[in-house]
Amino acid sequence: MGHGGGGALSAELVEHLLVPAYGNETLAALGDCAQVTLGGARLAMSTDSYVVRPMFFPGGSIGDLAVNGTVNDLAMSGARAAFLSCALIVEEGTDMTVLRRVAQAIGTAAAAADVAVVTGDTKVVDTGHGDGVYVNTAGIGLVPEGVDIRPQRAAPGDAVIVSGPLGLHGVAVMSVREGLEFGVEICSDTAPLGGLVQAMLAVTPDIHALRDPTRGGLGAVLNEIAAASGTGIVLAERDLPVPEAVANACGFLGLDPLYVANEGLLVAFVPREHADAVLAAMRAHPHGAGATLIGECVADHPGMVVARTGLGGTRVVDLPLGEQLPRIC
Amino acid sequence: MGHGGGGALSAELVEHLLVPAYGNETLAALGDCAQVTLGGARLAMSTDSYVVRPMFFPGGSIGDLAVNGTVNDLAMSGARAAFLSCALIVEEGTDMTVLRRVAQAIGTAAAAADVAVVTGDTKVVDTGHGDGVYVNTAGIGLVPEGVDIRPQRAAPGDAVIVSGPLGLHGVAVMSVREGLEFGVEICSDTAPLGGLVQAMLAVTPDIHALRDPTRGGLGAVLNEIAAASGTGIVLAERDLPVPEAVANACGFLGLDPLYVANEGLLVAFVPREHADAVLAAMRAHPHGAGATLIGECVADHPGMVVARTGLGGTRVVDLPLGEQLPRIC
């Protein structure tokens, strides 16, 4: 299971087995999406399969994730998602009402994200070789002129900003999966981030890097960006926006909120001179109301992420080995 | 299982549940791929998931199907595939050498089809909720200027041409699955058809309709084209290129070659005046060496497909209810 978790085992699988097998430079860039040129148009393209269990959870469903996840991967290049494909793998015997609910969630989420599902496929597998419905989406969108957002562009001096609270999705799914209650219902943060990114780009096209910290959480993507760019990253631990309910649930479950999956969150690397204006634009957007400056890029310790603790010390934030929570998306 | 078989049950699922849920006109056109415009570029986009069992069979593997299938869906709009996404759902405990073989088959097939796998995803599901490796690909390609290939454009007077022999893929997979031998080894016809389509378009851009008859076989796609265009289709049964080994195997298995899946075959609807030249161009191409005129479109019996039998009678070629062979692609 660890190889699918978005951590070090996933990275090893991708870098040592898949990239050499498929072998091309676009793939080797390993952002959230590929950037390609076709017919003179500069396009972003991305795909994800969704196997989350349960399929319906507080705040969303596999259908929401399938749309928002791919829309968000495209948004991390600055692209606004235009068209999605949607392929279902349905286990024989799945209740038709479940399939209908999933399809309707996909349609509703696509309308909310202003993206069209233009092509699809459905396969049925025998009982015991699936699990209800698995969803794959792939998407394409146009990258705006003058925008060049890539993990490699993060650089010392960049402000590190997250768009909202950490850990909601992972804890929401985990709590319903385990039948746990934490006093307040914790809802997944799943949301389409294309509009938020456009609002940020309206402030400056010179945003360096964007990622949505899903599997592996913020800790994993910060490590990937540090490795890709060679910059060091310093977080202020006490500035991390961890809701009290998430902190409590993580304490109970033995999880670190830094490594818990999010589905409607982005982390942005913004040149220092634009940071205040970008932060203000994010806070003015419904999906960025909780935007927070959490750290900065530094020339020290290249490729390494550290957190300054409340006590004035520092600790290394490692790439997690696997995912703490299997089948979270 | 029938809902995934490419026949009437599949059509019902797509038309009554999925299209209304996702709801837009591009999707409702229901070709092998969507045709969209983005950034001024006229694009084709398609997706398929692959769940074929066994994953390796005479003539190919799930990796070949995953690349060629999506390349071919794009080719059916006249587009040459440019970029693919590739997403894997891996069952926990799958041997790493199997995963490596699948990835290498994908890479080799992509190189042969001259298409780049530019983005991907890997999910791992627990044992008993998958079956080795499932592969999804989505692809985009550019539709050439002046080309307008759609099921709706088939019209009375069109010649109906297939690019090669029928039934090889389905019989190849079925024979290894059931441990059957038919004297000669029957190999899947899986192949990328983009080059063949370009050779046909070099004769005339005015090809009306193209389909690759995979699930549900030639019988299903002829019915879909007849329904979409409102034309009648008449086949000459004795001209159908059914290899003797396929005929024998189908006899033994109780299958009709008209409904057996193909993976490297296309059926073309070509205005009569271009039919000879297109046929000649197809026969000059490695993937069209066995191209054959099998029938024509007629104004009689709109929307219906009939076959003239060797005895001078006619029989109706219906849309199959489900797929004769589950998990064939």
Interface residues (C-beta under 8 A of the other chain):
Chain A: M1 G2 H3 G4 G5 S10 L13 V14 L17 L18 A21 Y22 G23 N24 T26 L27 C33 A34 V36 L38 G39 G40 A41 R42 L43 M45 S46 T47 D48 S49 Y50 V51 A82 F83 S85 C86 A87 L88 I89 V90 E92 M96 L99 R100 A103 Q104 I106 G107 A110 A116 V117 V118 T119 G120 D121 T122 K123 V124 V125 D126 G128 H129 G130 D131 Y134 N136 A138 I140 G141 L142 P326 R327
Chain B: M1 G2 H3 G4 G5 S10 L13 V14 L17 L18 A21 Y22 G23 N24 T26 L27 C33 A34 V36 L38 G39 G40 A41 R42 L43 M45 S46 T47 D48 S49 Y50 V51 A82 F83 S85 C86 A87 L88 I89 V90 E92 M96 L99 R100 A103 Q104 I106 G107 A110 A116 V117 V118 T119 G120 D121 T122 K123 V124 V125 D126 G128 H129 G130 D131 Y134 N136 A138 I140 G141 L142 P326 R327
